[in-house]
Amino acid sequence: MHVRDLGLGSATDAEIARHALKEKAVIITRDLDFANIILHPISTHYGVVVLRVPSYFTVKHIISLLKIFFSKVMTENLIRRLTIVEPGRYRMRG
């Protein structure tokens, strides 16, 4: 679900993180600000997956990357963690 679908299209990152925490939803984003644990400490969100992909990646590329990622990682392992996903690898913090 996109933040626009939730009425949060103009919300700040902190507002989005608070909403996701309240709803127990993991954020999946290309916004690299969410990877900054000073701006977004792990305690302020339910879990964040940051996609570090080339700018030319299309929706099709991203869906393929996420399918591969989720075939290797259980969703419960994303809770209270920052996860960085790149083509061919991922890393978790928290």
C-alpha positions as CSV (number, residue, x, y, z in Angstrom):
1,M,0.0,0.0,0.0
2,H,1.3,3.5,-0.9
3,V,1.3,6.3,1.6
4,R,-0.9,8.3,-0.8
5,D,-3.6,5.5,-0.4
6,L,-3.5,6.1,3.4
7,G,-3.9,9.9,3.1
8,L,-0.3,10.4,4.0
9,G,1.0,11.7,0.7
10,S,2.2,15.0,2.1
11,A,3.3,13.5,5.5
12,T,6.8,13.8,6.8
13,D,9.0,10.8,7.2
14,A,8.5,10.9,11.0
15,E,4.7,11.0,10.5
16,I,4.9,8.0,8.2
17,A,7.1,6.1,10.7
18,R,4.7,6.9,13.6
19,H,1.7,5.7,11.5
20,A,3.5,2.5,10.5
21,L,4.5,1.8,14.1
22,K,0.9,2.3,15.3
23,E,-0.3,0.0,12.5
24,K,2.5,-2.5,13.0
25,A,3.5,-2.1,9.4
26,V,7.0,-2.4,7.9
27,I,7.9,0.5,5.6
28,I,9.4,-0.4,2.2
29,T,10.9,2.7,0.6
30,R,13.6,4.1,-1.8
31,D,13.9,7.1,0.5
32,L,17.5,6.8,1.8
33,D,16.7,9.2,4.8
34,F,15.0,6.2,6.4
35,A,18.4,4.4,6.5
36,N,19.8,7.2,8.7
37,I,19.4,5.8,12.3
38,I,20.1,9.2,13.7
39,L,17.1,10.7,11.9
40,H,15.0,7.5,12.3
41,P,16.2,5.4,15.3
42,I,15.0,1.8,15.2
43,S,12.7,2.5,18.2
44,T,10.7,5.0,16.1
45,H,9.4,2.6,13.6
46,Y,8.1,-1.0,13.3
47,G,10.6,-1.9,10.7
48,V,12.1,-0.3,7.5
49,V,13.3,-1.9,4.3
50,V,15.3,0.7,2.2
51,L,15.8,-0.2,-1.4
52,R,19.2,0.9,-2.7
53,V,18.7,0.5,-6.4
54,P,19.9,2.2,-9.5
55,S,17.8,5.2,-10.7
56,Y,16.9,3.3,-13.9
57,F,15.1,0.5,-12.0
58,T,11.5,0.2,-13.0
59,V,8.6,-1.1,-11.0
60,K,9.2,-4.5,-12.8
61,H,12.9,-4.5,-11.5
62,I,11.8,-3.6,-8.0
63,I,9.1,-6.2,-7.8
64,S,11.6,-8.8,-9.0
65,L,14.2,-7.7,-6.4
66,L,11.5,-7.9,-3.6
67,K,10.4,-11.3,-4.7
68,I,13.9,-12.6,-4.4
69,F,14.4,-10.8,-1.1
70,F,11.2,-12.1,0.4
71,S,12.0,-15.7,-0.7
72,K,15.0,-15.5,1.5
73,V,13.8,-13.5,4.5
74,M,10.8,-14.2,6.8
75,T,8.8,-11.0,7.3
76,E,8.9,-11.4,11.1
77,N,12.7,-10.9,10.9
78,L,12.1,-7.3,9.6
79,I,10.4,-6.2,12.8
80,R,12.3,-3.5,14.7
81,R,15.1,-3.6,12.1
82,L,16.5,-1.5,9.4
83,T,17.1,-3.6,6.3
84,I,19.0,-2.3,3.3
85,V,18.2,-4.3,0.1
86,E,20.4,-4.0,-3.0
87,P,20.6,-6.1,-6.1
88,G,22.3,-9.3,-5.1
89,R,22.5,-8.6,-1.3
90,Y,20.9,-7.3,1.8
91,R,21.9,-6.4,5.3
92,M,20.1,-5.9,8.5
93,R,20.7,-3.7,11.6
94,G,18.8,-3.9,14.9
